[in-house]
Each structure stands twice: as structure tokens, then as C-alpha cells.
Amino acid sequence: MSFLRACALGDLQEDVPKRVELNGVPVALVRTDEGVFAINDICSHANVSLSEGEVEDCMIECWLHGSSFDLRSGKPSGLPATKPVAVYPVKIEGDDVLVSVNQES
């Protein structure tokens, strides 16, 4: 599994999503009190950016139709989305946030 530098840890505000692109993959990075999470930035229901939504209780809400996805698993918590979105392994090295988009988990 190879990790790519996504951003500096200091660039992430708590519960404020940040969109990055790694090897052509759109990723929403979110720092919560539970850690830093990386989730595919495209809603599985409406093909819009999840990083434009709000974060609460380790869930990110799609701004268009209100589906929420668990940042830990990618699973939707309710309609209209029924399919999960990919989540990616994250590790912190110093002030660098590293993400592996090669292997979905």
C-alpha cells in the first residue's frame, strides 16, 4: 500500500471537509475528535462533492439531497443514498497527512 501526501495536518480544521485529488481520485479529508479520515469525495447517489457538505458526529452530509455517510466506513445512514462510498487509509507523519487511494478499505 503506497501513501501520498494529501496536505499538512495544520491545513485541516476540525469538522471542516477539505477536498484534495490524489492520483486522479477526488478525496474529502476530514479531521474530527476521533482522528483524520479520507473518504471518496463523490456522493454515491448524486455525483456531487461531499466536501461541500457539513460534518457532525463522524458523518458527512451531502449538501444536495441530505444523505449522510459514515467517515469511518463510507456507509450511508439513510436515503436517498443506498451505496457506500470508498474510504481510504490515513496515516500522520509529523505534520503530513498521508492517504492511500490504491486500496479501498
C-alpha positions in Angstrom: 0.0 0.0 0.0 1.5 3.3 -1.0 0.7 6.6 0.7 0.6 10.0 -0.9 0.9 13.3 0.9 -2.5 14.9 0.9 -1.9 18.1 2.9 -0.4 19.4 6.1 -2.3 18.4 9.3 -2.4 22.1 10.2 -4.4 22.7 7.0 -7.4 20.7 8.4 -9.9 22.5 10.6 -12.0 20.2 12.9 -15.2 19.1 11.2 -14.5 21.1 8.0 -14.0 18.9 4.9 -11.1 19.7 2.6 -11.1 18.4 -1.0 -7.9 17.1 -2.5 -7.1 15.0 -5.6 -4.7 12.1 -5.3 -3.7 10.2 -8.5 -6.9 11.5 -10.1 -9.1 10.4 -7.2 -11.2 13.1 -5.5 -10.9 12.7 -1.7 -12.6 14.6 1.1 -10.3 14.9 4.1 -12.0 15.4 7.5 -10.4 16.0 10.9 -12.6 15.1 13.8 -12.0 14.5 17.5 -11.7 10.8 16.5 -8.9 11.4 14.0 -8.4 12.2 10.3 -10.5 10.5 7.8 -10.3 10.2 4.0 -13.4 9.4 2.0 -14.2 9.5 -1.7 -15.5 13.0 -2.4 -18.3 12.0 -4.8 -21.7 11.1 -3.4 -22.8 7.7 -4.5 -26.3 9.0 -5.1 -26.0 12.2 -7.0 -22.4 12.6 -8.2 -21.7 15.8 -6.3 -18.9 16.8 -4.0 -19.3 15.6 -0.4 -16.6 18.1 0.8 -19.1 20.8 0.3 -21.4 19.3 2.9 -21.4 19.5 6.7 -19.8 17.2 9.2 -21.2 16.1 12.5 -20.6 13.1 14.8 -18.2 11.5 12.3 -20.8 11.7 9.5 -20.5 13.9 6.3 -23.8 15.1 4.8 -24.3 15.5 1.0 -25.4 19.1 0.5 -27.7 18.3 -2.4 -30.2 15.6 -1.1 -29.1 15.2 2.5 -27.6 11.7 2.5 -25.0 11.2 5.2 -22.0 8.9 5.1 -20.0 7.5 8.0 -16.4 8.8 7.7 -15.1 5.5 9.2 -16.9 3.1 6.9 -18.3 5.1 4.0 -21.8 3.6 4.6 -24.8 5.8 4.1 -27.1 6.3 7.1 -30.3 6.9 5.1 -32.0 7.6 1.8 -31.7 8.7 -0.9 -28.1 7.1 -1.0 -28.0 3.3 -0.7 -24.5 2.6 -1.8 -21.4 3.3 0.3 -18.5 5.5 -0.8 -14.9 4.4 -0.6 -12.8 5.2 2.5 -9.1 5.3 2.3 -6.3 4.5 4.9 -4.8 7.6 6.5 -1.6 8.0 8.5 0.0 11.0 10.0 3.8 11.5 9.8 4.9 14.7 11.6 2.7 17.4 10.1 1.9 15.5 6.9 -1.4 13.7 6.2 -0.8 10.7 4.0 -3.5 8.8 2.2 -3.5 5.6 0.2 -6.0 5.6 -2.6 -4.7 2.5 -4.2 -6.5 0.0 -2.0 -10.0 0.8 -0.9 -11.0 -0.4 2.6 
